[in-house]
Amino acid sequence: MPPLLLVVNKGNRTLQLLDPDAARSLGVVALSGVTGHEVAVSADGRRAFVPIYSDTGVGQPGSDGRTIDVVDLAARRVVATWDLGRPERPHAAHFAPDGRHLLVSTELSQTITLVDTDTGAVVGRAPTGQPESHMFTMTRDGRTAFTSNVGAGTVSVVDLRERRVDAVIPVCRRAQRIALSADERWVFTSDQDAPRLAVIDAAARTFARWVPLPGVAYATVPTPDGRFLVVVLRKSDAVCVLDLQTMDVVAALAVPPSPQFALVRPDGRRAYVSCSASAAVVALDTAGWTIAATLAAGRGADGLAWCEHFEYNLGHA
């Protein structure tokens, strides 16, 4: 079976299943909550997990989500909704290396919450020490997380095993989103008030340098080979590509309005960028950094996840 691209459509309050190679939708799942933004998928490709965040943006007044929807991908439906026990605004979600535990950023309590996906129970919380810990990335061994603390303009370094904050790195007035280079040497976050990218030394846990960009950045993602960083320029309706050897911008291209999230598939051949105001996902050919296809999504297309092992019944599409 072909791989699957999952898209969270904020405006529709849905999770969409796309066949990215055939450029077709395989189904849409209605979510239970006000708005989900991000999604993570289990290694076996059977379930997706969508934290229900809020009806507003980070740091803004609005609803406070406290649940995670569990989606059976083959059945195209929500099969469980787990309650985190209190209003949290859960947002980014990543699986721990054991494949069983899901880590979710929980802004209101300034934590990363650990959930057992066999039971849906909260089994631990690690502090971030900062408000608005919106997104996080972590090392492959699952030991260390780096959070982007939007309104604080900082990055927290969190020891997930000891559940403590090891460092808080000042960056700028307002930051957004975060990524870790493939070799785990650099952490990247974006200044929301200037066209520049912050580069943090992951081992030293210190700010290293600014990289000038052709526009204000929002989201970033490295290619699996470690050569490039895809940078979403949301306000410019564009994407640029950074050569990580030289830290120079080597490509830039226009995309549909309001690009949000970027994902590179495991084989590195395509990068995908969700475009919120355009109800679309753009596929980029990484060999020449050109637009290979535009996939129809839903209103408010945002979070993306890749599912390599997915079996579906075409009768459900």
JOTAJO-V751748 format. One record per backbone hydrogen bond with DSSP energy under -0.5 kcal/mol. CO is the residue of the C=O (numbers start at 1). NH is the residue of the N-H. E is the energy in kcal/mol with one decimal. If there is no record, write none. Layout:
co:CO nh:NH e:E
co:CO nh:NH e:E
This chain:
co:4 nh:6 e:-0.5
co:4 nh:307 e:-2.8
co:5 nh:18 e:-2.7
co:6 nh:305 e:-1.6
co:7 nh:9 e:-0.7
co:7 nh:16 e:-3.2
co:8 nh:10 e:-0.8
co:8 nh:302 e:-2.6
co:9 nh:13 e:-1.5
co:9 nh:14 e:-1.7
co:13 nh:31 e:-2.5
co:14 nh:9 e:-2.7
co:15 nh:29 e:-3.1
co:16 nh:7 e:-2.2
co:16 nh:18 e:-0.6
co:17 nh:26 e:-3.6
co:17 nh:27 e:-0.7
co:18 nh:5 e:-2.8
co:18 nh:20 e:-0.9
co:19 nh:23 e:-1.1
co:19 nh:24 e:-1.6
co:24 nh:19 e:-3.1
co:27 nh:17 e:-2.8
co:29 nh:15 e:-2.4
co:35 nh:53 e:-1.9
co:35 nh:54 e:-0.7
co:37 nh:303 e:-1.7
co:40 nh:49 e:-3.0
co:42 nh:45 e:-1.7
co:46 nh:73 e:-2.4
co:47 nh:42 e:-2.7
co:48 nh:71 e:-3.0
co:49 nh:40 e:-1.8
co:49 nh:51 e:-0.6
co:50 nh:69 e:-2.7
co:51 nh:37 e:-0.8
co:51 nh:53 e:-0.8
co:52 nh:67 e:-0.6
co:52 nh:90 e:-0.5
co:53 nh:65 e:-2.8
co:57 nh:60 e:-2.1
co:63 nh:65 e:-0.6
co:65 nh:88 e:-3.0
co:65 nh:89 e:-2.8
co:66 nh:84 e:-3.4
co:67 nh:52 e:-2.7
co:68 nh:82 e:-2.7
co:69 nh:50 e:-2.5
co:69 nh:71 e:-0.5
co:70 nh:79 e:-2.8
co:70 nh:80 e:-1.2
co:71 nh:48 e:-2.0
co:71 nh:73 e:-0.8
co:72 nh:76 e:-1.2
co:72 nh:77 e:-1.5
co:77 nh:72 e:-2.7
co:80 nh:70 e:-3.0
co:82 nh:68 e:-1.9
co:88 nh:108 e:-2.1
co:89 nh:107 e:-1.1
co:92 nh:105 e:-2.2
co:94 nh:103 e:-3.4
co:96 nh:99 e:-2.1
co:100 nh:117 e:-2.2
co:101 nh:96 e:-3.1
co:102 nh:115 e:-2.9
co:103 nh:94 e:-2.4
co:104 nh:113 e:-3.2
co:105 nh:91 e:-2.3
co:105 nh:107 e:-0.5
co:106 nh:109 e:-0.5
co:106 nh:111 e:-2.0
co:107 nh:110 e:-1.7
co:110 nh:128 e:-2.6
co:110 nh:129 e:-0.9
co:111 nh:106 e:-2.8
co:112 nh:126 e:-2.8
co:113 nh:104 e:-2.4
co:113 nh:115 e:-0.5
co:114 nh:123 e:-2.7
co:114 nh:124 e:-1.0
co:115 nh:102 e:-2.8
co:115 nh:117 e:-0.7
co:116 nh:119 e:-0.7
co:116 nh:120 e:-3.4
co:121 nh:116 e:-2.7
co:121 nh:123 e:-0.5
co:124 nh:114 e:-3.1
co:126 nh:112 e:-2.5
co:132 nh:134 e:-2.0
co:132 nh:150 e:-2.1
co:134 nh:92 e:-1.1
co:135 nh:148 e:-2.6
co:137 nh:146 e:-3.0
co:139 nh:142 e:-2.0
co:143 nh:160 e:-2.9
co:143 nh:161 e:-0.6
co:144 nh:139 e:-2.3
co:145 nh:158 e:-3.0
co:146 nh:137 e:-2.1
co:147 nh:149 e:-0.7
co:147 nh:156 e:-1.4
co:148 nh:134 e:-1.5
co:148 nh:135 e:-0.9
co:148 nh:150 e:-0.9
co:149 nh:153 e:-1.8
co:149 nh:154 e:-1.3
co:150 nh:153 e:-0.7
co:150 nh:175 e:-1.9
co:153 nh:171 e:-2.3
co:153 nh:172 e:-1.9
co:154 nh:149 e:-2.6
co:155 nh:169 e:-3.3
co:156 nh:147 e:-2.1
co:156 nh:158 e:-0.6
co:157 nh:166 e:-2.9
co:157 nh:167 e:-1.3
co:158 nh:145 e:-2.5
co:158 nh:160 e:-0.9
co:159 nh:163 e:-1.2
co:159 nh:164 e:-1.6
co:164 nh:159 e:-2.8
co:164 nh:166 e:-0.6
co:167 nh:157 e:-3.1
co:168 nh:170 e:-0.6
co:169 nh:155 e:-1.9
co:174 nh:192 e:-2.5
co:176 nh:190 e:-1.7
co:177 nh:190 e:-0.6
co:179 nh:188 e:-2.9
co:181 nh:184 e:-2.2
co:185 nh:202 e:-2.4
co:186 nh:181 e:-2.8
co:187 nh:200 e:-2.9
co:188 nh:179 e:-1.8
co:189 nh:198 e:-2.9
co:190 nh:176 e:-0.7
co:194 nh:196 e:-2.2
co:195 nh:213 e:-2.3
co:196 nh:191 e:-1.5
co:197 nh:211 e:-2.2
co:198 nh:189 e:-1.5
co:199 nh:208 e:-3.0
co:199 nh:209 e:-1.6
co:200 nh:187 e:-2.3
co:200 nh:202 e:-0.8
co:201 nh:205 e:-2.0
co:201 nh:206 e:-1.1
co:206 nh:201 e:-2.7
co:209 nh:199 e:-2.6
co:211 nh:197 e:-2.5
co:216 nh:235 e:-0.5
co:219 nh:218 e:-0.5
co:219 nh:232 e:-3.2
co:221 nh:230 e:-3.3
co:223 nh:226 e:-2.2
co:227 nh:244 e:-2.6
co:228 nh:223 e:-2.4
co:229 nh:242 e:-2.8
co:230 nh:221 e:-1.9
co:231 nh:233 e:-0.5
co:231 nh:240 e:-2.5
co:232 nh:218 e:-2.3
co:232 nh:234 e:-0.8
co:233 nh:236 e:-0.7
co:233 nh:237 e:-0.7
co:233 nh:238 e:-1.7
co:234 nh:237 e:-1.0
co:234 nh:258 e:-0.5
co:237 nh:255 e:-2.0
co:238 nh:233 e:-2.7
co:239 nh:253 e:-2.6
co:240 nh:231 e:-3.1
co:241 nh:250 e:-2.8
co:241 nh:251 e:-1.0
co:242 nh:229 e:-2.0
co:242 nh:244 e:-0.7
co:243 nh:247 e:-2.9
co:243 nh:248 e:-0.7
co:248 nh:243 e:-3.1
co:248 nh:250 e:-0.5
co:251 nh:241 e:-2.5
co:253 nh:239 e:-2.4
co:257 nh:277 e:-0.5
co:257 nh:278 e:-0.5
co:258 nh:276 e:-2.3
co:261 nh:274 e:-2.0
co:263 nh:272 e:-3.5
co:265 nh:268 e:-2.3
co:269 nh:286 e:-1.7
co:270 nh:265 e:-2.1
co:271 nh:284 e:-3.7
co:272 nh:263 e:-2.3
co:273 nh:282 e:-2.9
co:274 nh:260 e:-3.1
co:274 nh:276 e:-0.5
co:275 nh:278 e:-1.0
co:275 nh:279 e:-0.6
co:275 nh:280 e:-1.4
co:276 nh:279 e:-0.8
co:276 nh:300 e:-1.7
co:276 nh:301 e:-0.6
co:279 nh:297 e:-2.5
co:280 nh:275 e:-3.0
co:281 nh:295 e:-3.5
co:282 nh:273 e:-2.4
co:282 nh:284 e:-0.5
co:283 nh:292 e:-2.8
co:283 nh:293 e:-1.5
co:284 nh:271 e:-1.9
co:284 nh:286 e:-0.7
co:285 nh:288 e:-0.5
co:285 nh:289 e:-1.7
co:285 nh:290 e:-1.1
co:290 nh:285 e:-3.2
co:290 nh:292 e:-0.6
co:293 nh:283 e:-3.0
co:295 nh:281 e:-2.5
co:298 nh:301 e:-1.1
co:299 nh:11 e:-1.3
co:299 nh:12 e:-1.3
co:300 nh:10 e:-2.4
co:303 nh:8 e:-2.6
co:305 nh:6 e:-3.0
co:306 nh:308 e:-0.5
co:307 nh:4 e:-2.7
co:308 nh:310 e:-0.7
co:312 nh:314 e:-0.7
co:313 nh:316 e:-2.7
co:314 nh:317 e:-1.2
